[in-house]
Amino acid sequence: MKGSQPYEEKQLLLQIANADQASFSLLMKNHWSSVYVFALMYLKVAETAEEITQDVFVDIWNNRQKLPDLDNFRNYLFIIARNKTYSRLRKRLAVLVESNSDKIKEELYNPDAQLIYKELYNELNNAIDQLPPRRKQVFMMSRFEGLSHAAIADKLGISKQTVNEHIVEALQFLRTALRSHSGLSLLLYWLTNSFKY
C-alpha cells in the first residue's frame, strides 16, 4: 500500500506496543537524530532540542498502544515533534513579551529567533485570526493538533475534499499575508507541509 511503512517497522511497532524495550531502543536509534535536527532548526539551542527529542520519545512510549494502528510512523513522529517544538516557541515568546529583562532578551536573541518570536506572535497569529471561522478551525486542527484530513472530516461532519480546500485556501492567504516577512519563511514552510497519518 502506498505510503505505508515497511513490514520490518510494523513488526517493531508491534513489539514496542507489547512493552519490548529493546525494540524501543532500536526505534530511538533509527529516528533520534532526525527529530533532534528538526527541533534544533527552530529552537537554535542544542540543550532545548535535546529535551524536546527526549519528550517526543517519552510520549511515543507512553502511548505505545497506538503504534500498531499507524499507517505511517514517520509522519506520526514528526507531528509530535512539530507540536512540541511549537509549544516551546510559544513559551519562549511569552517570556519575551511579558518580561522587560534585557538579560532574557539577550539570551533569546539571534536574527532568526528574533523574527520567529516577535513576528510570529504579531503577524502569524493575526493572519490566522483573519481566516473565516470554519477555515481557521480546520487549519488549526490540521497544523497544530496534528489531525489527519480524514479525522477532521469525521469530527466536523464534512468531506475530506472540503477539508483540503480549507487548508489550501488558508495557506494561500497566509503566504500573501506574510510575503513581506522573509524571516517567517521557515515557519511557513513548516506549516505548509502536510502531515497525515
Z-matrix of the N, CA and C atoms (Angstrom, degrees):
N
C 1 1.476
C 2 1.520 1 109.58
N 3 1.300 2 117.09 1 131.84
C 4 1.460 3 121.65 2 -177.39
C 5 1.517 4 110.03 3 -62.85
N 6 1.350 5 115.65 4 132.76
C 7 1.452 6 120.83 5 176.33
C 8 1.519 7 113.34 6 87.59
N 9 1.339 8 117.92 7 -10.07
C 10 1.452 9 119.72 8 179.35
C 11 1.521 10 109.76 9 -79.31
N 12 1.349 11 116.61 10 159.23
C 13 1.453 12 119.87 11 -175.97
C 14 1.528 13 110.73 12 -85.36
N 15 1.320 14 117.00 13 159.37
C 16 1.468 15 120.60 14 -179.12
C 17 1.520 16 111.56 15 -58.31
N 18 1.326 17 114.60 16 154.23
C 19 1.465 18 120.54 17 179.90
C 20 1.522 19 110.82 18 -56.85
N 21 1.334 20 117.42 19 -41.51
C 22 1.456 21 120.67 20 -177.20
C 23 1.529 22 111.51 21 -60.46
N 24 1.341 23 116.23 22 -39.79
C 25 1.458 24 118.81 23 -179.87
C 26 1.524 25 110.73 24 -72.23
N 27 1.323 26 117.42 25 -34.96
C 28 1.461 27 120.51 26 175.53
C 29 1.529 28 110.11 27 -58.36
N 30 1.333 29 115.45 28 -44.19
C 31 1.464 30 119.94 29 178.65
C 32 1.527 31 111.12 30 -64.05
N 33 1.328 32 115.66 31 -39.69
C 34 1.458 33 120.19 32 178.75
C 35 1.532 34 110.29 33 -62.21
N 36 1.318 35 116.98 34 -42.78
C 37 1.463 36 121.21 35 179.93
C 38 1.530 37 111.59 36 -65.61
N 39 1.304 38 116.21 37 -37.04
C 40 1.464 39 120.14 38 176.03
C 41 1.526 40 111.09 39 -62.50
N 42 1.325 41 116.05 40 -41.94
C 43 1.465 42 120.25 41 179.89
C 44 1.526 43 110.59 42 -66.86
N 45 1.329 44 116.69 43 -38.37
C 46 1.467 45 120.00 44 177.98
C 47 1.521 46 110.09 45 -65.75
N 48 1.331 47 116.92 46 -40.27
C 49 1.464 48 120.93 47 177.92
C 50 1.521 49 111.25 48 -58.98
N 51 1.328 50 116.04 49 -27.15
C 52 1.461 51 121.76 50 176.64
C 53 1.527 52 112.48 51 -91.96
N 54 1.343 53 115.03 52 18.38
C 55 1.477 54 122.29 53 173.92
C 56 1.524 55 113.55 54 69.50
N 57 1.329 56 116.89 55 31.04
C 58 1.466 57 121.22 56 176.39
C 59 1.529 58 108.77 57 -82.33
N 60 1.319 59 116.90 58 105.25
C 61 1.459 60 121.58 59 -175.12
C 62 1.525 61 112.58 60 -70.30
N 63 1.325 62 117.46 61 -30.14
C 64 1.463 63 119.92 62 177.73
C 65 1.523 64 110.42 63 -65.06
N 66 1.308 65 116.49 64 -40.42
C 67 1.468 66 120.67 65 177.83
C 68 1.529 67 110.11 66 -66.31
N 69 1.326 68 116.38 67 -38.59
C 70 1.456 69 119.83 68 178.42
C 71 1.522 70 110.99 69 -65.02
N 72 1.319 71 117.43 70 -39.69
C 73 1.466 72 121.34 71 177.30
C 74 1.530 73 110.62 72 -61.44
N 75 1.313 74 116.46 73 -38.93
C 76 1.459 75 120.19 74 177.88
C 77 1.525 76 111.14 75 -66.87
N 78 1.325 77 116.71 76 -40.66
C 79 1.461 78 120.62 77 177.32
C 80 1.527 79 110.61 78 -61.16
N 81 1.318 80 116.71 79 -43.93
C 82 1.460 81 120.82 80 177.70
C 83 1.525 82 110.76 81 -61.18
N 84 1.305 83 116.40 82 -43.52
C 85 1.471 84 120.63 83 179.92
C 86 1.525 85 110.64 84 -60.01
N 87 1.329 86 116.45 85 -38.29
C 88 1.467 87 121.06 86 -177.43
C 89 1.524 88 113.22 87 -72.50
N 90 1.349 89 117.32 88 -30.41
C 91 1.460 90 120.22 89 -169.71
C 92 1.531 91 115.13 90 -120.12
N 93 1.325 92 117.85 91 -8.47
C 94 1.464 93 120.73 92 -174.88
C 95 1.527 94 112.18 93 -55.63
N 96 1.323 95 117.07 94 -50.42
C 97 1.466 96 120.15 95 -172.56
C 98 1.519 97 112.10 96 -64.21
N 99 1.320 98 118.27 97 -37.01
C 100 1.466 99 120.01 98 -178.55
C 101 1.521 100 111.16 99 -68.75
N 102 1.342 101 117.31 100 -37.99
C 103 1.467 102 120.14 101 176.65
C 104 1.527 103 109.98 102 -67.47
N 105 1.315 104 116.86 103 -43.02
C 106 1.464 105 121.30 104 -179.49
C 107 1.528 106 111.27 105 -60.66
N 108 1.324 107 116.94 106 -46.58
C 109 1.468 108 120.78 107 -179.79
C 110 1.520 109 110.67 108 -62.45
N 111 1.327 110 116.40 109 -41.01
C 112 1.464 111 120.46 110 177.76
C 113 1.529 112 111.00 111 -59.48
N 114 1.336 113 116.93 112 -49.53
C 115 1.463 114 120.81 113 -179.36
C 116 1.524 115 111.25 114 -63.79
N 117 1.319 116 116.75 115 -41.03
C 118 1.461 117 121.00 116 -178.62
C 119 1.527 118 111.41 117 -64.64
N 120 1.322 119 117.46 118 -34.48
C 121 1.460 120 121.40 119 -178.86
C 122 1.527 121 111.14 120 -58.87
N 123 1.336 122 116.63 121 -35.46
C 124 1.462 123 120.04 122 -178.07
C 125 1.522 124 113.37 123 -96.91
N 126 1.328 125 117.08 124 -35.31
C 127 1.453 126 119.85 125 -173.85
C 128 1.517 127 113.16 126 -88.36
N 129 1.342 128 117.13 127 -24.17
C 130 1.468 129 123.44 128 173.64
C 131 1.520 130 114.98 129 68.85
N 132 1.324 131 118.18 130 -1.91
C 133 1.464 132 121.84 131 -178.26
C 134 1.527 133 108.22 132 -121.05
N 135 1.327 134 115.92 133 121.47
C 136 1.467 135 120.50 134 -173.43
C 137 1.525 136 112.30 135 -60.33
N 138 1.338 137 116.61 136 -43.89
C 139 1.463 138 119.38 137 -178.09
C 140 1.525 139 111.56 138 -63.47
N 141 1.328 140 116.70 139 -39.23
C 142 1.467 141 120.51 140 179.38
C 143 1.519 142 110.88 141 -68.11
N 144 1.326 143 116.51 142 -41.34
C 145 1.466 144 120.42 143 177.81
C 146 1.529 145 110.50 144 -62.06
N 147 1.343 146 115.91 145 -37.27
C 148 1.464 147 120.54 146 177.19
C 149 1.529 148 110.71 147 -63.67
N 150 1.329 149 116.55 148 -42.91
C 151 1.465 150 121.06 149 178.98
C 152 1.526 151 111.09 150 -62.55
N 153 1.321 152 115.80 151 -44.38
C 154 1.465 153 120.34 152 179.87
C 155 1.528 154 109.78 153 -61.54
N 156 1.321 155 116.62 154 -43.51
C 157 1.463 156 120.85 155 -179.01
C 158 1.525 157 110.39 156 -62.37
N 159 1.314 158 116.58 157 -42.50
C 160 1.465 159 119.98 158 176.93
C 161 1.524 160 110.81 159 -61.82
N 162 1.324 161 116.29 160 -43.84
C 163 1.465 162 120.51 161 -179.68
C 164 1.527 163 111.53 162 -61.87
N 165 1.325 164 116.17 163 -38.69
C 166 1.462 165 120.53 164 179.51
C 167 1.524 166 110.40 165 -59.27
N 168 1.325 167 116.47 166 -47.22
C 169 1.462 168 118.94 167 -176.80
C 170 1.525 169 112.34 168 -75.24
N 171 1.326 170 117.20 169 -27.61
C 172 1.467 171 119.51 170 172.05
C 173 1.527 172 109.90 171 -62.98
N 174 1.324 173 116.64 172 -43.40
C 175 1.459 174 120.61 173 177.79
C 176 1.527 175 111.52 174 -61.58
N 177 1.323 176 115.72 175 -42.66
C 178 1.464 177 119.67 176 179.79
C 179 1.530 178 110.38 177 -61.66
N 180 1.316 179 117.03 178 -42.89
C 181 1.460 180 120.28 179 179.10
C 182 1.531 181 110.88 180 -66.16
N 183 1.320 182 116.80 181 -44.01
C 184 1.464 183 120.61 182 -177.84
C 185 1.532 184 112.21 183 -66.31
N 186 1.334 185 116.23 184 -24.71
C 187 1.468 186 120.94 185 179.74
C 188 1.533 187 111.04 186 -113.84
N 189 1.311 188 115.78 187 31.51
C 190 1.460 189 120.90 188 -173.31
C 191 1.524 190 113.43 189 -62.74
N 192 1.338 191 117.90 190 -22.02
C 193 1.461 192 119.64 191 179.71
C 194 1.525 193 112.20 192 -64.28
N 195 1.340 194 117.79 193 -18.66
C 196 1.465 195 121.81 194 179.05
C 197 1.532 196 112.50 195 -79.81
N 198 1.315 197 117.08 196 -20.79
C 199 1.458 198 120.55 197 -167.60
C 200 1.532 199 114.75 198 -59.90
N 201 1.330 200 120.29 199 -41.40
C 202 1.467 201 118.24 200 -178.24
C 203 1.520 202 114.41 201 -63.80
N 204 1.333 203 117.22 202 -20.39
C 205 1.470 204 120.47 203 -177.49
C 206 1.527 205 113.48 204 -88.69
N 207 1.333 206 117.78 205 -3.98
C 208 1.451 207 120.59 206 -177.11
C 209 1.519 208 111.26 207 -76.81
N 210 1.330 209 115.98 208 138.57
C 211 1.462 210 120.98 209 173.61
C 212 1.532 211 111.15 210 -85.03
N 213 1.329 212 116.63 211 -28.46
C 214 1.458 213 120.41 212 -176.94
C 215 1.524 214 108.78 213 -145.52
N 216 1.313 215 116.81 214 98.64
C 217 1.460 216 120.70 215 -176.59
C 218 1.520 217 112.02 216 -62.98
N 219 1.331 218 117.35 217 -39.48
C 220 1.459 219 120.15 218 -176.61
C 221 1.525 220 111.34 219 -60.82
N 222 1.313 221 117.63 220 -41.85
C 223 1.462 222 120.29 221 177.10
C 224 1.528 223 110.78 222 -64.00
N 225 1.326 224 116.66 223 -42.68
C 226 1.460 225 121.35 224 177.50
C 227 1.522 226 110.80 225 -59.62
N 228 1.322 227 115.72 226 -43.75
C 229 1.457 228 121.78 227 179.49
C 230 1.522 229 111.59 228 -59.28
N 231 1.328 230 116.63 229 -44.94
C 232 1.454 231 118.93 230 -175.61
C 233 1.521 232 113.04 231 -80.21
N 234 1.307 233 117.43 232 -20.22
C 235 1.469 234 118.87 233 169.76
C 236 1.517 235 109.23 234 -63.69
N 237 1.326 236 116.66 235 -45.61
C 238 1.467 237 120.25 236 178.48
C 239 1.521 238 110.46 237 -62.86
N 240 1.337 239 116.88 238 -45.67
C 241 1.467 240 120.80 239 -179.98
C 242 1.521 241 111.25 240 -62.27
N 243 1.319 242 116.16 241 -42.85
C 244 1.464 243 120.19 242 179.71
C 245 1.518 244 111.26 243 -62.21
N 246 1.329 245 117.08 244 -46.07
C 247 1.459 246 120.22 245 -177.41
C 248 1.528 247 112.09 246 -66.30
N 249 1.321 248 116.92 247 -38.91
C 250 1.465 249 119.76 248 178.84
C 251 1.531 250 111.11 249 -69.75
N 252 1.321 251 116.44 250 -37.80
C 253 1.462 252 119.97 251 177.68
C 254 1.510 253 110.54 252 -64.88
N 255 1.323 254 117.09 253 -44.84
C 256 1.459 255 120.92 254 179.55
C 257 1.526 256 110.55 255 -63.28
N 258 1.320 257 116.55 256 -40.13
C 259 1.462 258 120.17 257 178.57
C 260 1.526 259 111.27 258 -61.50
N 261 1.331 260 116.38 259 -41.30
C 262 1.464 261 119.30 260 178.91
C 263 1.525 262 111.38 261 -67.08
N 264 1.331 263 117.29 262 -37.34
C 265 1.464 264 120.42 263 176.53
C 266 1.521 265 110.79 264 -62.36
N 267 1.332 266 116.42 265 -40.29
C 268 1.462 267 119.50 266 179.39
C 269 1.518 268 111.01 267 -64.61
N 270 1.339 269 117.41 268 -37.61
C 271 1.459 270 120.26 269 178.36
C 272 1.521 271 110.62 270 -65.75
N 273 1.327 272 116.44 271 -41.79
C 274 1.469 273 119.70 272 177.10
C 275 1.516 274 110.25 273 -62.14
N 276 1.301 275 115.10 274 -41.82
C 277 1.454 276 120.64 275 -179.09
C 278 1.512 277 111.02 276 -62.05
N 279 1.333 278 116.62 277 -41.38
C 280 1.455 279 120.44 278 179.17
C 281 1.520 280 111.03 279 -62.09
N 282 1.332 281 116.20 280 -40.45
C 283 1.465 282 120.41 281 177.56
C 284 1.526 283 110.12 282 -62.17
N 285 1.325 284 115.84 283 -44.17
C 286 1.455 285 120.88 284 -177.39
C 287 1.518 286 111.24 285 -64.44
N 288 1.325 287 116.45 286 -41.03
C 289 1.455 288 120.44 287 -176.98
C 290 1.522 289 111.61 288 -73.26
N 291 1.329 290 116.31 289 -40.08
C 292 1.469 291 120.61 290 -172.87
C 293 1.527 292 113.50 291 -85.59
N 294 1.304 293 117.42 292 -19.03
C 295 1.463 294 119.71 293 -175.60
C 296 1.519 295 111.33 294 -103.28
N 297 1.302 296 115.94 295 143.26
C 298 1.467 297 121.87 296 175.06
C 299 1.522 298 111.37 297 -103.21
N 300 1.315 299 116.23 298 12.21
C 301 1.458 300 120.34 299 -176.46
C 302 1.518 301 110.87 300 -75.73
N 303 1.339 302 116.04 301 121.11
C 304 1.466 303 120.69 302 176.78
C 305 1.518 304 111.02 303 -63.40
N 306 1.340 305 116.08 304 -32.69
C 307 1.468 306 119.67 305 -179.68
C 308 1.522 307 110.63 306 -63.42
N 309 1.333 308 117.31 307 -45.34
C 310 1.466 309 120.70 308 179.87
C 311 1.522 310 110.26 309 -64.22
N 312 1.337 311 116.46 310 -43.25
C 313 1.462 312 119.40 311 179.94
C 314 1.524 313 110.98 312 -61.62
N 315 1.351 314 115.60 313 -39.63
C 316 1.466 315 119.14 314 -179.32
C 317 1.523 316 110.93 315 -65.87
N 318 1.354 317 116.56 316 -40.66
C 319 1.457 318 120.61 317 -179.74
C 320 1.524 319 111.71 318 -64.99
N 321 1.332 320 116.14 319 -35.23
C 322 1.460 321 119.56 320 -176.58
C 323 1.521 322 112.61 321 -86.37
N 324 1.315 323 116.70 322 -13.14
C 325 1.465 324 119.15 323 -171.20
C 326 1.525 325 113.69 324 -82.32
N 327 1.320 326 113.99 325 133.35
C 328 1.454 327 124.35 326 158.58
C 329 1.516 328 104.61 327 -160.18
N 330 1.342 329 119.40 328 162.59
C 331 1.473 330 119.37 329 -172.10
C 332 1.518 331 114.79 330 -54.37
N 333 1.327 332 118.10 331 -43.64
C 334 1.463 333 120.33 332 -179.92
C 335 1.528 334 110.89 333 -69.47
N 336 1.342 335 116.06 334 -45.73
C 337 1.458 336 119.51 335 -177.85
C 338 1.518 337 111.49 336 -63.87
N 339 1.348 338 116.74 337 -38.07
C 340 1.453 339 120.09 338 178.94
C 341 1.520 340 110.98 339 -55.30
N 342 1.310 341 115.61 340 -45.04
C 343 1.465 342 120.11 341 179.75
C 344 1.519 343 111.43 342 -68.22
N 345 1.330 344 116.28 343 -41.23
C 346 1.467 345 119.25 344 -178.70
C 347 1.520 346 110.91 345 -66.52
N 348 1.335 347 117.19 346 -49.04
C 349 1.452 348 120.40 347 -172.74
C 350 1.530 349 112.93 348 -69.65
N 351 1.329 350 116.51 349 -45.32
C 352 1.452 351 119.38 350 -175.40
C 353 1.526 352 112.70 351 -85.32
N 354 1.330 353 116.95 352 -51.12
C 355 1.448 354 119.06 353 -177.05
C 356 1.526 355 111.82 354 -72.15
N 357 1.316 356 117.14 355 -31.37
C 358 1.458 357 119.61 356 175.26
C 359 1.523 358 109.90 357 -57.18
N 360 1.316 359 115.29 358 -48.76
C 361 1.464 360 120.90 359 -177.97
C 362 1.520 361 111.58 360 -61.94
N 363 1.330 362 115.61 361 -45.90
C 364 1.461 363 119.71 362 -174.27
C 365 1.520 364 113.92 363 -83.23
N 366 1.320 365 117.13 364 -41.96
C 367 1.461 366 121.16 365 -171.74
C 368 1.527 367 113.47 366 -93.56
N 369 1.307 368 116.45 367 -50.27
C 370 1.463 369 118.05 368 -177.37
C 371 1.521 370 111.83 369 -65.67
N 372 1.325 371 117.01 370 -47.86
C 373 1.455 372 119.10 371 -179.56
C 374 1.522 373 111.92 372 -63.85
N 375 1.333 374 116.34 373 -38.53
C 376 1.462 375 119.09 374 176.70
C 377 1.520 376 111.15 375 -63.37
N 378 1.333 377 115.61 376 -41.69
C 379 1.468 378 119.57 377 -179.83
C 380 1.527 379 110.93 378 -64.82
N 381 1.321 380 116.72 379 -43.46
C 382 1.462 381 120.34 380 178.79
C 383 1.525 382 110.69 381 -62.81
N 384 1.327 383 116.39 382 -38.46
C 385 1.465 384 120.33 383 -179.94
C 386 1.526 385 112.32 384 -65.34
N 387 1.325 386 117.05 385 -21.07
C 388 1.462 387 120.48 386 -179.83
C 389 1.530 388 112.77 387 -82.90
N 390 1.327 389 117.14 388 -9.57
C 391 1.460 390 119.75 389 178.01
C 392 1.527 391 110.05 390 -67.73
N 393 1.328 392 117.93 391 148.68
C 394 1.465 393 120.16 392 172.80
C 395 1.527 394 109.50 393 -55.38
N 396 1.326 395 118.41 394 147.53
C 397 1.471 396 121.53 395 -173.08
C 398 1.527 397 114.79 396 -50.78
N 399 1.337 398 117.51 397 -48.54
C 400 1.457 399 118.83 398 -177.94
C 401 1.534 400 111.05 399 -67.69
N 402 1.340 401 117.06 400 -39.41
C 403 1.463 402 120.24 401 179.37
C 404 1.523 403 110.19 402 -64.35
N 405 1.313 404 117.12 403 -41.62
C 406 1.457 405 121.20 404 177.32
C 407 1.529 406 110.35 405 -62.12
N 408 1.323 407 116.45 406 -43.15
C 409 1.457 408 120.58 407 179.72
C 410 1.526 409 111.62 408 -60.33
N 411 1.326 410 116.64 409 -46.70
C 412 1.462 411 121.53 410 179.39
C 413 1.525 412 110.55 411 -62.94
N 414 1.326 413 116.37 412 -44.54
C 415 1.459 414 121.03 413 -178.52
C 416 1.526 415 111.49 414 -62.27
N 417 1.320 416 116.97 415 -45.51
C 418 1.460 417 120.46 416 -179.71
C 419 1.527 418 111.58 417 -65.57
N 420 1.322 419 116.73 418 -38.99
C 421 1.465 420 120.29 419 178.43
C 422 1.529 421 110.99 420 -63.85
N 423 1.338 422 115.97 421 -36.06
C 424 1.460 423 120.20 422 -179.48
C 425 1.520 424 111.60 423 -76.44
N 426 1.328 425 116.42 424 -54.02
C 427 1.467 426 120.11 425 -170.31
C 428 1.516 427 114.29 426 -84.27
N 429 1.337 428 118.65 427 -30.23
C 430 1.451 429 119.48 428 -173.81
C 431 1.525 430 113.69 429 -113.32
N 432 1.321 431 117.68 430 -18.35
C 433 1.459 432 120.15 431 172.66
C 434 1.521 433 110.94 432 -100.85
N 435 1.345 434 116.93 433 -14.66
C 436 1.444 435 121.26 434 176.09
C 437 1.513 436 115.20 435 75.70
N 438 1.335 437 117.27 436 20.45
C 439 1.458 438 119.73 437 -179.21
C 440 1.523 439 111.20 438 -78.82
N 441 1.312 440 116.16 439 146.40
C 442 1.463 441 120.86 440 176.07
C 443 1.522 442 109.78 441 -74.01
N 444 1.344 443 116.14 442 164.38
C 445 1.454 444 120.43 443 177.40
C 446 1.522 445 110.66 444 -58.82
N 447 1.322 446 115.92 445 -39.43
C 448 1.466 447 120.06 446 -178.83
C 449 1.532 448 110.91 447 -65.13
N 450 1.331 449 116.58 448 -41.36
C 451 1.463 450 120.40 449 -179.66
C 452 1.522 451 111.14 450 -66.53
N 453 1.322 452 116.73 451 -40.33
C 454 1.470 453 120.68 452 178.12
C 455 1.525 454 110.09 453 -64.17
N 456 1.327 455 115.88 454 -45.57
C 457 1.464 456 120.34 455 179.62
C 458 1.519 457 110.89 456 -58.21
N 459 1.329 458 115.71 457 -42.43
C 460 1.464 459 120.70 458 -179.42
C 461 1.525 460 111.25 459 -65.99
N 462 1.329 461 117.28 460 -44.39
C 463 1.462 462 121.13 461 -178.33
C 464 1.531 463 112.41 462 -66.10
N 465 1.327 464 116.39 463 -37.09
C 466 1.464 465 120.60 464 -174.51
C 467 1.530 466 113.01 465 -97.14
N 468 1.324 467 117.24 466 -7.51
C 469 1.454 468 120.51 467 179.63
C 470 1.515 469 113.41 468 70.13
N 471 1.339 470 115.92 469 36.57
C 472 1.458 471 121.17 470 178.32
C 473 1.526 472 108.67 471 -127.28
N 474 1.328 473 116.67 472 170.82
C 475 1.461 474 119.83 473 -178.56
C 476 1.527 475 111.14 474 -80.36
N 477 1.345 476 116.20 475 158.96
C 478 1.452 477 120.63 476 174.94
C 479 1.522 478 110.89 477 -62.13
N 480 1.323 479 117.25 478 -34.41
C 481 1.454 480 120.78 479 178.03
C 482 1.522 481 111.15 480 -62.70
N 483 1.341 482 116.20 481 -40.72
C 484 1.467 483 120.25 482 177.86
C 485 1.521 484 110.73 483 -65.09
N 486 1.328 485 116.62 484 -39.75
C 487 1.464 486 120.68 485 176.45
C 488 1.522 487 109.64 486 -59.26
N 489 1.324 488 116.60 487 -48.98
C 490 1.462 489 120.98 488 -179.62
C 491 1.525 490 111.41 489 -59.53
N 492 1.335 491 116.57 490 -42.43
C 493 1.468 492 119.85 491 179.80
C 494 1.520 493 111.31 492 -62.83
N 495 1.324 494 117.34 493 -40.98
C 496 1.469 495 120.59 494 177.93
C 497 1.530 496 110.66 495 -60.90
N 498 1.323 497 117.15 496 -44.46
C 499 1.465 498 120.91 497 -177.54
C 500 1.521 499 111.03 498 -67.30
N 501 1.325 500 116.94 499 -42.90
C 502 1.466 501 120.73 500 178.49
C 503 1.525 502 110.37 501 -60.80
N 504 1.323 503 116.68 502 -46.01
C 505 1.468 504 120.57 503 -179.91
C 506 1.532 505 110.99 504 -64.97
N 507 1.321 506 116.85 505 -39.66
C 508 1.464 507 120.25 506 178.75
C 509 1.522 508 111.24 507 -62.64
N 510 1.331 509 116.75 508 -44.46
C 511 1.463 510 120.59 509 -179.72
C 512 1.517 511 111.67 510 -65.66
N 513 1.312 512 117.05 511 -39.22
C 514 1.467 513 120.28 512 177.30
C 515 1.523 514 110.43 513 -62.08
N 516 1.331 515 116.20 514 -41.75
C 517 1.458 516 120.39 515 178.61
C 518 1.526 517 111.04 516 -63.87
N 519 1.343 518 116.44 517 -44.11
C 520 1.469 519 119.98 518 -178.57
C 521 1.523 520 111.90 519 -66.52
N 522 1.327 521 116.88 520 -37.88
C 523 1.467 522 119.39 521 176.81
C 524 1.525 523 110.51 522 -59.78
N 525 1.324 524 115.76 523 -43.13
C 526 1.462 525 120.23 524 179.69
C 527 1.525 526 111.01 525 -66.93
N 528 1.327 527 116.03 526 -44.19
C 529 1.464 528 120.40 527 -177.36
C 530 1.516 529 112.25 528 -65.85
N 531 1.352 530 116.94 529 -30.54
C 532 1.458 531 120.74 530 -174.24
C 533 1.524 532 113.39 531 -107.72
N 534 1.329 533 116.71 532 8.87
C 535 1.469 534 118.81 533 -172.19
C 536 1.521 535 113.20 534 -62.14
N 537 1.327 536 118.40 535 -25.62
C 538 1.469 537 120.09 536 -179.51
C 539 1.523 538 112.30 537 -87.61
N 540 1.330 539 116.92 538 1.31
C 541 1.455 540 120.72 539 -177.24
C 542 1.521 541 108.96 540 -114.13
N 543 1.325 542 115.96 541 80.79
C 544 1.464 543 120.84 542 -174.21
C 545 1.520 544 112.29 543 -61.77
N 546 1.313 545 117.75 544 -26.76
C 547 1.452 546 119.73 545 -179.78
C 548 1.510 547 113.99 546 -66.47
N 549 1.332 548 117.23 547 -15.22
C 550 1.450 549 120.39 548 178.88
C 551 1.517 550 112.42 549 -94.14
N 552 1.322 551 117.08 550 7.26
C 553 1.458 552 119.66 551 -175.65
C 554 1.529 553 112.47 552 -62.33
N 555 1.343 554 117.47 553 -38.04
C 556 1.462 555 119.83 554 178.70
C 557 1.515 556 111.51 555 -64.35
N 558 1.346 557 115.38 556 -43.07
C 559 1.449 558 118.96 557 179.59
C 560 1.517 559 110.83 558 -65.46
N 561 1.310 560 116.82 559 -42.01
C 562 1.459 561 120.44 560 179.31
C 563 1.524 562 110.25 561 -64.34
N 564 1.334 563 116.98 562 -36.91
C 565 1.466 564 119.86 563 175.21
C 566 1.525 565 110.17 564 -61.38
N 567 1.308 566 115.80 565 -42.11
C 568 1.452 567 121.86 566 177.83
C 569 1.532 568 110.58 567 -58.79
N 570 1.341 569 116.19 568 -47.78
C 571 1.453 570 120.09 569 -179.08
C 572 1.522 571 112.00 570 -67.10
N 573 1.335 572 116.63 571 -31.28
C 574 1.458 573 120.91 572 -175.87
C 575 1.516 574 111.88 573 -71.50
N 576 1.338 575 116.58 574 -31.09
C 577 1.459 576 119.35 575 -178.75
C 578 1.518 577 109.98 576 -69.79
N 579 1.314 578 115.64 577 125.93
C 580 1.456 579 121.37 578 -177.11
C 581 1.515 580 110.63 579 -90.23
N 582 1.329 581 116.16 580 125.99
C 583 1.454 582 121.54 581 177.19
C 584 1.522 583 108.28 582 -110.21
N 585 1.320 584 116.69 583 116.95
C 586 1.458 585 121.01 584 179.67
C 587 1.517 586 108.57 585 -125.56
N 588 1.322 587 116.58 586 139.35
C 589 1.463 588 119.67 587 175.15
C 590 1.518 589 109.47 588 -147.14
